[in-house]
Amino acid sequence: MSEVETRHTAHRSISGLYAITPDEPDTAELLRKVRLALLGGARVLQYRNKVADAALRLEQAIALRKLTGEFSVPLIINDDTLLAHRVAADGVHLGGEDGNVIAARAQLGSGKLIGVSCYNRMALAHAAVQQGADYVAFGSFFASTVKPDAVVASPGLLRQARREIAVPLVAIGGITAWNGAQLLEAGANALAVISAVFGATDIQGAARQFSVLNFP
């Protein structure tokens, strides 16, 4: 497979419910929750834990690599290119302060996914795509309990991005199965969710509610 074909396949894999893990210190409990989300139809998993130490992050990332492999779902590591490389994850997601796409690509290789948080800044998205990002994320579109002080993005930003940017668009921030439809209509390919899935009493059922949405 050529590099262009590999990148095209990577682009297509970012669609649907993009589940982001909660800060769960118990690895067994984390795996239980993630398995339910995957059974409910999550199509991408991002491992994100802002409070764990390096040893726990490695333990959990290894375990999630095995679990996502069972479901043939891409595992993306938040912020940490080295960890993504160590566990043979499918890619890394970079925030504004987490390094650049070119450096991540050099470490991970052409076959891995690299996503970039672009908040509400179209210029940042264009720069990320020019550097070789496989997808870009915008948000926060709604009030978020995880990041209550996050910058605000509008559906109009997705419409503009859909006109100007060829890679998949991920929407994040306070998204539920009820308010996510308008973001898909505006151009999002995937909906990134933490609380609406992992904060639910019925995680599998909550994930399944997203599966009926009209994803591209």
HUMO-V764269 format. One line per field, one symbol per residue. psi: psi as a letter, one per 40 degrees, with the letter a starting at -180 (. if undefined). burial: + if it has 9 or more other C-alpha atoms within 8 Angstrom, else -. A space follows every 50 residues. Layout:
psi->???
burial->???
//
This chain:
psi->hiddddddddddegiahghhiighdhdddddddddddddeeheihhhhhe eiidddddddddddddddddefhhhhhhdgddddddefieaihhadefii ddddddddideihhihhebfhdddddddddeeidiihiihdihhddgdei ihiidddddddddeheiihhiigfhiededdddddeeidihhhcdeceei dgddddddddeeigi.
burial->-----++--++-++++++++++++--+--++-++++++-++++++++++- -+---++++++++++-+++---+++++++++-+++-+-+++++++---+- +--++-++--++++++++++-+--++-++---++++++++++-+------ -++++-+++-++----+++++++++-+--++-++-+++++++++++++-+ --++-++++++-----
//
